[in-house]
């Protein structure tokens, strides 16, 4: 679809909010419907080292990958809080599916900030076009006439097997590279946690990337992203980096909720093997820990969704959050991952000896939480430092990459 952006004016912000909300409500309902299929494919994704094709197809059909695609390209531009809620549901069935669903969709948000020529090329085949990313600038980029030359290896590109493009970091630029120009290093992904994300390395050999395929982070820093000329609507006035850093929290929260559901179901049937023969569900010590864990995770879930409802409401009023508010949301997203891990670890002692069986989903959930806890966006201490610097009006870092820029935008 190539309907001109001018056909989607945003003069009525109330109607825009309502349309985005209705799209989000439908998405949450549709996400619920695909959970049995996604759950059934979870172990297959783990075995393959990439999310099963059937799960990706199901997510495509309900709109995961067009959720943040601009309207004029056939996208949904849905309410971000409801998009996050739908991803949480998917994470309860398969954390890896939710992980790549959320991340690949947020990359569409970044594409929407780029030149219209890049957008037209990216969505030429439809609104569900997917890009993975490798934001750690491990490879080399050098500027040449009309663009840049990329050479080297970039690691941890989640969902790359299901992507037609990859976004590669290079200091103050992110480069959009088509599948024909990079090699996936299959042997690079040999891990224990989040195996299904297929976060493999990619290799490039002297690849030319024209200027229009480069997202200049200085443009984001100065609030002048060229894509806003055609996508000047509330969704794209939100912080792109805030969206990316909050995406991981959706998977952490969803998988923990799913883990608690599984643990509760198993606990209802278990009898103590320690001589008493009493029901494990009647253990008063488990009661204390389970009630605390459930309350903690419910709290971070509601806080996370409320934060993004608030930010989208602000955008639909034509307002922006303060730096302190934005960095508070950033901190609370990273805190969500830590809190979920801690809550599940606390209740693990009541999972029983059978929890280590290879056919029991509980150890896989715990393993995935361990992996997620070490993701860059889950770095709670770093996020806390940025939040407190804003609160106390301390000097921020010098901007040199995405990580440092997130203090300002």
Secondary structure, 3 states (H helix, E strand, C coil): CCCCHHHCCCCCHHHHHHHHHHHHHHHHHHHHHCHHHHHHCHHHHHHHCCCCHHHHHHHHHHCHHHCCCCHHHCCCCCCHHHHHHHHHHHHHHCHHHHHHHHHHHHHHHHHCCCCHHHHHHHCCCCCCCCEEEECCCCCEEEEECCEEEEEEEEEEECCHHHCCEEEEEECCEEEEEEHHHCEEEHHHCCCCCCHHHCCEEEEEEEEEEEHHHEEEHHHHHCCCCHHHHCCCCHHHHCCHHHHHHHHHHHHHHHHHHHHHHHHHHHHHHCECCCCCCCEHHHCHHHHHHHHHHHHHHHHHHHHHHHHHHHHHHHHHCCCCCCHHHHHHHHHHHHHHHHHHHHHHHHHHHHCCHHHHCCCCHHHHHHHHHHHHHCCHHHCHHHHHHHHHHHHCCCCCCCCCCHHHHCCCC
